[in-house]
Amino acid sequence: MSAVSTEKMSSTYTLFTILFILIVTVYFYVRKLFCYWQRIGVPFLQPKFPFGNFPNSILQKMSFSEELQNVYNNSTEPVLGIYTTLKPSLLVRDPEIIQDILKANFSSFNHRGWYGNDKVDPMAGNILLLNGEKWRQMRSVFSPAFQIGKLRAMFDVINGCGGSLQKFVGQFADTETTVEMREVAAYFTTNVISSVAFGLDVDCFANPKSEFLKYGHMFFDASFKNIIRSNLAIMNPTLAEFLRLRFTDKEVCDFFVETVKLNLEHREKNNVSRKDFFQMLIQLRNTGKIQDDGIDWRGYESASTAISFCMYELSKNPKLQERAYEEIVNVLAQHDGQISFESMNAMKFIESCIDETLRMHPPFGVLTRKCTKNYKLPNTNAIIEEGTMIMLSVAGLQSDPKYYENPEQFSPDRFSSEAMVDKNFLNMPFLTFGEGPRVCLGAKLGKLKVKVGIVHLLQRYKFELGDVHNKPLKFHPKSLVKFAVGGINLKVKAR
């Protein structure tokens, strides 16, 4: 055998040896990793390499929220060890432990755990993704913006957008054309958010090709790139940070940043002042409480999905729809026929309809926290280590028959003041807006937008399901925000 052949065989042998050692090393590393919950003494779901317990969401066959809900439904354990790819996480199913994590022991779980890098993505510097001292500072700054007095001051702007919604839908009344409610609701909520948060009069009803609407759609678009980014941000933030991913497309981010700066310059140059959220941000900037970057508002917008699902459920249940309409008529008769902040607050049944919609169709079906210091699981010897991700299935909890009788049935009276007398988080867990110090600051504003939209719709029109809805809804398998495939298509009848 020649020297060349011997050398080639030696190189091949060396290569196979290295490859074998690498495979064995990876095998034992993964095996040790997948024994993590067993070592700690926590019941766990057996994972599979390399997807852990979530192959369908990683392969984009199912949303992460839906797959986590399936895991929740198939377990009876109060806590369950799971693996998001190779990363150990803890699914908590027991409301008492959930409350302990979100409230009583908040100091051990004060991070949301999502990836966000405001150095590469300015829109990641918002209160949803911030942690630690930055989060505390931003929360103290923004909390006053969502007090009742501020909402009352914003009401006329929101109500004006509701009037535009009512007028727009009128063109479809008593015709053969159905209204795709999610898109129409998006016009309304975009008008509200552009006016209240950015100080703009966009009017998407007159201009459905508005850049504001375009970039808003791009932000939530269920594209391959967006799904990969959002899944990594939630399921494996360590890898997302290593890759220095942007949570938002640069084009989208640049548009909103530039919009803020141009409007800031316009108001200061022309001495323009309005009773809106943007004006409060200007005041905070001028007093040094936030910098220019603090005005870059992420604009998470889930109100349009809430409106569309609520109208869908009311269309499925015409008696409940009529009851909601009668409440509008009766309340407005007591308020000189005017839709006002006070008359809106008096419509308790419609508020119950919204709460029931948010129970059945939470826009974000997953809530997360990151353990920031070791935590002993109640009634066990197990220690949850710092850095562990906590997963809460909002969709699972809120459709669990243990807490909600006939959970698939739309029953607004669950949330009536009479029914809620003896209810609390332990026997009726509701996490659509979170719980504890990191509860959604904009919950009241969000519900007000939804309520205004629904009242303006029901005041003038009856709604029926379109012919395409003779089967149960199917939900988009890739989107972070829950919405129906094909939309919510409703027939409109004038009252």
N, C-alpha and C positions, 0 to 999 in steps of 0.2 A: 504493500500500500504506500502510495506516495506521501510525501510530507504535506502537500497541499490538501489531500483528502483527509489526512489525520487531523490537520488544523481545522478543517471545515466541520468534521464530526465533533471535535472538541468544542467549537463555538456553538454548534447546535445543542449539544449536551448541556452546556452552560446556560443557554437561553431557556431550555426546558426546565432546568433546575430552578432558575430564578422565577419562572412563571409558576412552577409548582409551589415554591415557597410563598409566593405572593397570594396564590389562591388559598393555600392552607391558612395563612395569616388572616386574610379577609374572612374566611369561614369561621375561625375561632373568635375573631373580633365581633362578628355579627351574632354568633351564637351566644357570646357573653352579653352582648347588648340586649338580645331578645330574652334573656333570663333576668333582666333588671327587676321587673315587678315581682317575680318569684322570689328573688333574694330579699326584697323589702318586706314581703309578706302581704301583698295586695292581690286580690283576684284579678286575673287579666285575660284578655282575649288573645289567643295564639296568633302571632303575626306571620306574614310570609314575605320573604325577601323578593324584591327590594321595596315593596309598596307598604309594608307594615300591614295595617288593617284597612287601608283605604285605596284599594286598586282602582275602583270605579271612578272616583273623583280625580285621581292622578291621570288616568287614561281618558278623562273628560266624558265618561259615559253617564255620570251622575254628579250633581253638585255636592260639595263637601258637606253642606248643611243636611242634605237628604241622607247621605251615607252615614253621617254621625247620628242622625235620628234613627236609622235602622239599627245601629249598634245599641242605642239607648233602648229601643223597643224590644230587642232580643236579650236583654239582661234584666235581672231582678236585684243585682247587687247595688248597695248604696254608693259604692265607688268601684270603678273598673279601670285597670291599667290597660292602656292602648298604645299603639305606635303609629305616629304620623310619619310616614317613610321609615327612617331608622331611629327616629327621635321618640323616646318614651314620653307619653303625656298621660294625664289622669282625667277620665270622664267622671264627673260627680253627678249622681242622680238624686241624692237625698236632699230635700229642701232645707233641712236643719243644718247640714254641713255647708250647703251653698250659701245660706245666710251667714254662717260663721266666717266663710271665706270673703264674702263681699262686704260685710259690715263689721262684725265683732273683731275679726283678725285682719282687717283691711291693711294694717301696716305690714303684714307678711305677703300681701298680694296686691300691692298698689300699682303694679305695671300691667298694662293691657296685654303686653307680650307680642303685639304685632310688630313687624319690621317697618321702620320708616327712617329715612335718612334725609334730613332737611338740608344737608350740604350739597347733595346731588339733585334733590327735588324739593324746592321751596314749599310746595303744597303739602309736604309731609310734616311741616312745622305747625300743624293744627292740633287742637286740644284732644282730638280723638287718638292720635298716635303718640303724643308727647308723654313723657314719664318723669318721675322724680320732681326736682325743684322747678323745672320748666313747666311741668303740668300744673303744679300748685299755684305758681304765679299766674299762669294764663287763666286758670279757673277762677281765681279771686278777681281777676280783671273783668272776665266776661259774665260772671254770675249776675251782676246788676242788670245786664241787657235783657234778661229773660224774666224779670219780675213783672207782676201784674200791671203795674203802672206803665211800663215800657210796652207791653203787649197792647194795652188799651190805646196808647199813642200810635201804634202801628196799624190799628184795626181798620181805619178808613182806607188805607192803601190796600190791605188784603181784601177788604170787602169790594173795593172797586174792581179788583181782578176777578172776584166772584161774579160781578155783574157782567163782565166781558165773557166769562165762561157761559153764563146763562144765555146771553144773546147769540153766541156762536153755535151752541147746541140747537137753538131754535130752528135753524135752517134745515135740520134733519127731521123735525117733528112731522109725523104723519106721512112720511115718505117710505119708499122701499129700501132706502139706504140705512145701514146700521152705523152706529158710532163706535169706533175703536176707543174704548174709554181710557185705556192707559195712556195713549198718545194725546188725547184731548186733555186729560188731567195733567199731563206733562207740560202742555202749553200754559195751563193755569199756574201750576207750581213754579214753572220757570219765570213767568211774569212776576210772581210774588217774590221769589228769591232774588231776581235781578233788581227789583225795586227796593226791597227792604235791606238786602245785604250789600248791594253794589251801587244803589242810587241811580238805576237806569230805568227808563220806560221802554221796554223791549217790544211788547205787544206781539206775542207769538201767534195769536189768532189771525192778525192781519198779515203777519210776516212769518209763516211757518219755516222759512229757510234762514231765519235769524242765526247769526254766528253764535250767539249765546246758547241757543238751543242745540246747534250743531256740535259745539264743544262739550255741552252737557251730555249729549248722547255718546260722544266719543269716550267720555270719562267712564260711563257705565257699560259701554259696549262689551258684549260677551265674545270678544275676539280671542283667538288662541293666545296672543301675547298678554292680554289683560288677565285671562284665567290663570296662566302660568304664574304671573306676578302675584295675583291675589292669593292663590293656593300656597305659594312659597312664603308669602308674608305671614300667613296664619299657621301653616303646617310645619314650616322649617325656616323660621326667621334667621337662624344662624347662617344657613346657606345663602339666604337672600342678602344678608349683610356682607358675606364674603364676596358675593358677586356684585355688590354695590348697585343693586337694581333700583330703578326709578319706579315708584308706585304709580306715577302719572306720566303719560306721554309728554315729552318736552313741548310739543306744539300746543297741547291743551294747557299745560302749566304757563307757558309764555303768554297765551291769550288772556288768562284770568289775571295774571300779575300785571300785564300792560293795561288791562281794563281798570284795575284798581288805581294804578298810578295816574292814568289820564283823568279819571273822575276826581281823584284827590286834587290834582292840579286845577281842574276846572272849578271846583267848589271854592278852593282857597283864593284863586285869582278873581273870581266873580262874586265872592262873598255870599255864596249860596248856602242856605241852611234848610234841612228837612228833618221831620220827625221820623227818622229811620235808624236802622242798625249801623249803617255806614257813617252817619253823623256822629254816633257815639264813638266809633273807632277813631274818627278824626280827633275828637276831643281827648281820647286816651293817648293818641300819638302826640298831640300838642303838649300834654302834661308829662310826657316822657315815660308813661307806663307801658307802652309798647313801641316797637320800632316799625319802620315801613313794612318790613317783612311780616310783622304780626297782622297786617291788614289782609294778607293773602288768605282768603277764606275758602276752605275746601268745598263747602257746599254739598255735603252728603244729602241727597234728596230722595227720601223714600215716601213722601206724601202722595205722589202720583200713584204708586202701587197700592197704597192704603185706600185711596178714593176708588180706584178701579175695582178692587176686590170687594169693597163695601157695596158698591153699586151692583156688582155681580150677585152678591148674597141677597140683597134686597129685591133684585129682579127675580131670583129663584123663589123668594118668599113674598108674594104680593101682599099678603095680609099685614106683614111687618112693614112693608113699604108704605102701605096706606096709613098705618099707625104713625109712622114717622111724619108723613105729610100732615096728618091731623094735628100733630104736636106743633108743627111749624105754623099752621093756621091759627091755632089757639094761642100760642105764645105771642105771635105778632099782633094779634087782636088786643093783647094786653100792653103792647108797646107802640101804640099809634101806627101800626102797620110797618114799622121800621126795623130793618135788620141792623142791630147795633151790638156792641160788645155785651151789653146787659141782656138783651133778648137771646143772644147766642148762648150765654151761660145758663139760661133758663131751660134750654132744650136738653133735658136729661136723658130721654130715651134715645135720641140721636147719638149722644155721647156714649151710651151703652152699646149702640150698634157699632160705633168706631172701636171701642174696646174689644168687643167680640170679634170684629174683623182682625184686629191686631193679634188677638189670641190665636185665631185659626191660621192667619197668614202673616206671621212676623216677617218684615222685609229682610232682616238678617237673622237667620235661624241658629246662629252660633254666637256664644259669648265666651270670651277667653280672659284668663288672668295668668300672670307669671309669678311663681313663688319667688319672693325676694329675700326670704330668710327661712331656715328650716322650720317645718310646721308638723306637729304631731296630730295625726288624724284622730278625731274624737272616737272614743270607745275601742281603740286599737293601740298596738305598740308600734305601728308603722310611722316612719318619719318621712314626710315629703321634703325632698332636698331642694335647696335653693337652685333656681334656674328651671325647675320643672314647669311645664305648661299645663294649666288647668283648662279643660274643655267643658262647657255647659251647653247642652242641647236645648236651646230655647224652644225649638219646634217640637222636640220630644216631650218636654215637661208640659207644654201647653196643649198637647193633644193626648195626654195620659188619662185614661178613664179613672185612675185612682183619685185624681183631683178634679176632673171635669166629666160629669155624667154625659154620655152620648157626645163625645168630643167632636164628632164629624157633623153634628147638627148645629146650625146657626141659631143661637139662642141668646139674644141680647140681654134678657132679663137676668142672666147670671150676674150681670154687673149693675143691676139696679141697687139703689141705696138700701132697700129693704133686704135684698139677698146678701148684701155685703156686710151686714151688721155683725155676723159671727164669723166672718172670713178674715184670714190673714195669709201671710206668705207661705206658712207651713202647710195649710190645707187648700190653698189656691195660688200656687206659684205663678207669677207673671213677670217675665223678664224682657219683654219687647224693648224697653228703654233701659235695661240694666237695673242695678240696685246698689245702694250704698253710696259712698262719696263719689264714685265714678259714674253715677247715673247720668243719663243723657241730659245735658243742660237745656237743649232745645225741645224737650218733650212737649211742653205746654204750647210753644209756638207751632210745632209740627201738628199737634192735634187741632189747634185753632185753624190752621190752613185747611186741614181735611174737613173739618166741620163746616167752614164757610163754603167750601166747594160743594159739599153734599146738600146743604140747605138751599143754595142757589139752584141746584139741579132739580131737587124734589119740589121746590116751590112752584115751578111752572110745568113740569113734565112727569109723565109716568114712564117707567122703563120696563122692558121685557127682554128676555134672553133672545139673542139671535139664533137662527136655525142651526148654526155650527155648534151650539152648546147643548146638544142633545146627549152628549157624553160627558163624563167627568173631566175636569180640567187636567191638562198635562203641563208640567212646569219645566222651564228651560234647564237642561242638565248641566250647563256650564256657567251660568251666571251667579255672581256673588249675591245679588239682590234677587229675591223671589219674584218671578213674573210668569204669566201663562204663555205657553207656546201658541202663536196665532193671535194673541191678544184677547181682550174682553170686548166682544162685539154685542151691542145692545140696540134694540129697537126703541125709538122715542115716540111717545104720544103726547100731544098737547093736552093740558088739563082744561 
